[in-house]
């Protein structure tokens, strides 16, 4: 499945990207997620977009945030 990334990365205070509306953990895990897992994420995006109307990017998607998300994901595995 093609990534829903729109190359407007920036996280809100809850670590959701205000470009594609995925949580950082979903972004990091995207490449290794099954197609069913990816579809489940995509199915949530329209609702999230509606929930986040008016919010702005508060934080850049930094390498440190990425590494934190990788660590959380590997703990779950």
C-alpha positions as CSV (number, residue, x, y, z in Angstrom):
1,X,0.0,0.0,0.0
2,X,1.2,3.5,-0.8
3,X,2.1,5.6,2.3
4,X,-0.4,8.4,3.1
5,X,2.5,10.8,3.7
6,X,2.0,14.2,2.1
7,X,5.5,15.5,2.9
8,X,4.1,18.1,5.3
9,X,5.5,16.5,8.5
10,X,5.0,18.2,11.8
11,X,3.7,16.8,15.0
12,X,1.1,18.1,17.3
13,X,1.5,17.8,21.1
14,X,0.2,14.2,21.0
15,X,2.7,13.2,18.3
16,X,0.2,13.0,15.5
17,X,1.5,14.3,12.1
18,X,-0.6,17.2,11.0
19,X,0.2,16.4,7.4
20,X,-1.0,12.8,7.1
21,X,-2.7,12.4,10.6
22,X,-0.8,9.3,11.5
23,X,0.8,8.9,15.0
24,X,4.6,8.8,15.0
25,X,4.5,5.1,16.0
26,X,2.3,4.4,12.9
27,X,4.7,6.4,10.7
28,X,7.8,4.5,12.0
29,X,6.2,1.1,11.7
30,X,4.6,1.7,8.3
31,X,7.3,-0.2,6.3
32,X,7.0,-3.3,8.4
33,X,3.2,-3.3,8.9
34,X,1.1,-5.8,7.0
35,X,-1.3,-4.5,4.4
36,X,-4.2,-5.1,6.8
37,X,-2.5,-3.0,9.5
38,X,-1.8,-0.3,7.0
39,X,-5.4,-0.3,5.8
40,X,-6.6,-0.1,9.5
41,X,-4.4,3.0,9.9
42,X,-5.7,4.6,6.6
43,X,-9.3,3.9,7.7
44,X,-8.7,6.2,10.8
45,X,-7.2,9.1,8.9
46,X,-10.4,10.9,7.8
47,X,-11.8,10.9,11.3
48,X,-8.5,12.1,12.8
49,X,-8.3,14.9,10.2
50,X,-11.8,16.1,11.3
51,X,-10.8,15.9,14.9
52,X,-7.6,18.0,14.4
53,X,-9.2,20.8,12.4
54,X,-7.6,24.1,13.5
55,X,-4.5,22.4,15.1
56,X,-1.1,23.2,13.8
57,X,2.3,21.6,13.7
58,X,3.9,22.1,17.1
59,X,7.0,20.1,16.7
60,X,9.2,18.9,13.9
61,X,9.5,15.2,13.2
62,X,13.0,15.0,14.6
63,X,15.4,12.1,14.6
64,X,15.1,11.9,18.4
65,X,11.3,11.5,18.1
66,X,11.8,8.8,15.5
67,X,14.2,6.9,17.7
68,X,11.8,7.1,20.7
69,X,9.0,5.7,18.5
70,X,11.3,2.9,17.2
71,X,12.1,1.9,20.8
72,X,8.4,1.8,21.8
73,X,7.6,-0.3,18.8
74,X,10.4,-2.8,19.5
75,X,9.2,-3.1,23.1
76,X,5.8,-4.2,21.8
77,X,7.2,-6.8,19.5
